[in-house]
Amino acid sequence: MLEIKCPYCGKRSQNEFSYGGDATVKRPTLGEEISTEDWDNFVYFRDNPRGKHTELWHHVSGCRQWFKASRDTATHEIFDTCKMNEALNE
Amino acid sequence: MQKYSVFSLVKNAFTNHQDWEVAWKDPEPKKEYDVIIIGGGGHGLATAYYLAKEHGITNVAILEKGWIGGGNVGRNTTILRSNYMFDSNANFYEFGMKLWETLSQELNYNVMYSPRGIINLAHSDAQMNAYARRGNSMRLNGIDAILLSRDEIKQMIPFADFSETCRFPIHGGLMQPRGGTARHDAVAWGYARQADSMGVDIIQNCEVTGFDVNNGKIEGVQTSRGSIKTKKVGLCVAGSTTLLADMLNMRLPIEAHVLQACVSEPVKPLLHQVVTFGAGHFYCSQSDKGEMVMGGDLDGYNSYAQRGNMPMIQHVLTGGLAVFPNFSRLKMLRTWGGIMDMSMDGSPIIDKTHIDGVYLNCGWCYGGFKATPSSGWVFAHTIAQDKVHELNSDFNLERFHTGKIIDEKGVGPKPWIG
């Protein structure tokens, strides 16, 4: 069982959260010239690291806020979590 | 190679089974091979076997980081089926089903192929319509499919919850009678033994640490047991695909996720088919030993750990008890996890790459086991001929740029939701 620290509510059990995927993926800026390759990379291609992974979580059964987390994909250790407009402690 | 038969069994009984030949050798890596297959799982072993058998290429090495059959081919729930709607999937998996039917004879190794039928349960009129459509698509592609009524299913699995008040009443289902199971370890061992007998070197405890690429052409691989020259390399490493692709500067539409499965204590024969209860994220079959083999969804976050977490086991078994309430008294024997190479459209990638002589076989999501023979067969063709076969021409890497994706489930590029 993961224990995830919601930046708003504190440490809660994994059961309260749902996953939102890789947080480093950036949607191409609208209104700018965008190549199809940029779109493909945004939609389909991922770094998929073994180790530290920056990802999104949603406290869906709690405060319903989205937030960022830094977690190890091999050990499941969670290093840090923060609000969406903050930076993770790297 | 020693042929396995009832006579060889009797003969060896007289010598207390001390004189059996080894099933495959343990060679030192040579300096150079015509083809190197990375990954000694089902797909890698099958690829080497078909390279030797179909294409006469026997100067082949399989490099395996751990021991053969220790990854997903030893961790799956052994289901065989070809109940797909899209032509690309249907033709590919049906080709595999035909290979499964004669695999034990071909390999002279009992893979315990058991076409006991696979039933997908439906719980609404809309789902019955969708299943009728999928069944018709299957039959148009020459695959067997039967739409079952509630009463027909009740005859097959009378112990399921058929009450009117349950959360997901069983309306009917779709059955592929030729679907079933096979003994997963035997598949790996059978392919290994035959490949070895034709001259393939199976090299275990040999981790690939780098690639020698020159002018866009592969020249060799670096391993924990020295460097080995080769002109062609095939990647069959499932959950570790990204780790190798990173060494080749290849970014892939793949995420690694952990999928768990579990078995109960063995009980007397009860469940004679494979049953999937999609609404409850649960499926089950009974092994020949009598254990209920159960599985469900991904844990739901990127993971390279070959072990999972309790919440998903609990979730899967909660769904299981909803459809089979009598399972509540079963004791659990064990749970385990494996790393899935989840592709972004749910379909595999079997293709050439931007590097001359490097071939890619990945993206099997949770459906790799049933594809073992067909994947090996088409990948061997792709490597030997340096071009994709008709059967895997749609499973290309280019589709993530052209948009011609094969999204059988239609869930979008979020593998943890599928």
HADDOCK unambig.tbl for C-alpha pairs under 7 A between the chains (distance, minus, plus):
assign (segid A and resid 1 and name CA) (segid B and resid 309 and name CA) 5.66 0.50 0.50
assign (segid A and resid 1 and name CA) (segid B and resid 310 and name CA) 6.05 0.50 0.50
assign (segid A and resid 1 and name CA) (segid B and resid 311 and name CA) 6.64 0.50 0.50
assign (segid A and resid 15 and name CA) (segid B and resid 311 and name CA) 6.91 0.50 0.50
assign (segid A and resid 19 and name CA) (segid B and resid 300 and name CA) 6.66 0.50 0.50
assign (segid A and resid 19 and name CA) (segid B and resid 301 and name CA) 6.22 0.50 0.50
assign (segid A and resid 40 and name CA) (segid B and resid 400 and name CA) 6.63 0.50 0.50
assign (segid A and resid 40 and name CA) (segid B and resid 401 and name CA) 5.98 0.50 0.50
assign (segid A and resid 43 and name CA) (segid B and resid 413 and name CA) 6.84 0.50 0.50
assign (segid A and resid 44 and name CA) (segid B and resid 253 and name CA) 5.13 0.50 0.50
assign (segid A and resid 44 and name CA) (segid B and resid 344 and name CA) 5.93 0.50 0.50
assign (segid A and resid 44 and name CA) (segid B and resid 400 and name CA) 6.82 0.50 0.50
assign (segid A and resid 44 and name CA) (segid B and resid 413 and name CA) 6.24 0.50 0.50
assign (segid A and resid 45 and name CA) (segid B and resid 251 and name CA) 6.62 0.50 0.50
assign (segid A and resid 45 and name CA) (segid B and resid 252 and name CA) 5.53 0.50 0.50
assign (segid A and resid 45 and name CA) (segid B and resid 253 and name CA) 4.21 0.50 0.50
assign (segid A and resid 45 and name CA) (segid B and resid 254 and name CA) 6.96 0.50 0.50
assign (segid A and resid 46 and name CA) (segid B and resid 251 and name CA) 6.96 0.50 0.50
assign (segid A and resid 46 and name CA) (segid B and resid 252 and name CA) 6.48 0.50 0.50
assign (segid A and resid 46 and name CA) (segid B and resid 253 and name CA) 5.93 0.50 0.50
assign (segid A and resid 46 and name CA) (segid B and resid 254 and name CA) 6.52 0.50 0.50
assign (segid A and resid 46 and name CA) (segid B and resid 255 and name CA) 6.89 0.50 0.50
assign (segid A and resid 47 and name CA) (segid B and resid 251 and name CA) 6.77 0.50 0.50
assign (segid A and resid 48 and name CA) (segid B and resid 242 and name CA) 6.73 0.50 0.50
assign (segid A and resid 48 and name CA) (segid B and resid 255 and name CA) 5.39 0.50 0.50
assign (segid A and resid 48 and name CA) (segid B and resid 256 and name CA) 6.73 0.50 0.50
assign (segid A and resid 50 and name CA) (segid B and resid 304 and name CA) 6.22 0.50 0.50
assign (segid A and resid 73 and name CA) (segid B and resid 302 and name CA) 6.07 0.50 0.50
assign (segid A and resid 73 and name CA) (segid B and resid 303 and name CA) 4.53 0.50 0.50
assign (segid A and resid 73 and name CA) (segid B and resid 304 and name CA) 5.55 0.50 0.50
assign (segid A and resid 73 and name CA) (segid B and resid 305 and name CA) 6.94 0.50 0.50
assign (segid A and resid 74 and name CA) (segid B and resid 303 and name CA) 6.05 0.50 0.50
assign (segid A and resid 74 and name CA) (segid B and resid 304 and name CA) 4.77 0.50 0.50
assign (segid A and resid 74 and name CA) (segid B and resid 305 and name CA) 4.81 0.50 0.50
assign (segid A and resid 75 and name CA) (segid B and resid 305 and name CA) 6.51 0.50 0.50
